[in-house]
Amino acid sequence: MEGNKKPLMGVVVNCMNLNIRKDPTQASRSLGIIGSDTVVKVCDDESVSGFYKVKTGDGISGYCMSEFIKLC
């Protein structure tokens, strides 16, 4: 099944400070941190290696661990 390419909205849950990473790995460089209850655009509803590609309201694009993003 192919993922949804239309942007979705997601909200940060169960994490006070979530890293936005350059690549979909925990070892990848952090581009920034978003807090709990922050709303982000999710670029695809299928995760890559446990990460969603996201874009913040500030324009930062990167990857966040999918377990901390609740799709809405």
Secondary structure in CASP SS format (residue, H / E / C, confidence):
PFRMAT SS
TARGET T0000
AUTHOR 0000-0000-0000
METHOD secondary structure of the structure
MODEL  1
M C 1.00
E C 1.00
G C 1.00
N C 1.00
K C 1.00
K C 1.00
P C 1.00
L E 1.00
M E 1.00
G E 1.00
V E 1.00
V E 1.00
V C 1.00
N C 1.00
C C 1.00
M C 1.00
N E 1.00
L E 1.00
N E 1.00
I E 1.00
R E 1.00
K C 1.00
D C 1.00
P C 1.00
T C 1.00
Q C 1.00
A C 1.00
S C 1.00
R C 1.00
S E 1.00
L E 1.00
G E 1.00
I E 1.00
I E 1.00
G E 1.00
S C 1.00
D C 1.00
T C 1.00
V E 1.00
V E 1.00
K E 1.00
V E 1.00
C C 1.00
D C 1.00
D C 1.00
E C 1.00
S C 1.00
V E 1.00
S C 1.00
G C 1.00
F E 1.00
Y E 1.00
K E 1.00
V E 1.00
K E 1.00
T C 1.00
G C 1.00
D C 1.00
G C 1.00
I C 1.00
S E 1.00
G E 1.00
Y E 1.00
C E 1.00
M E 1.00
S H 1.00
E H 1.00
F H 1.00
I E 1.00
K E 1.00
L E 1.00
C C 1.00
END
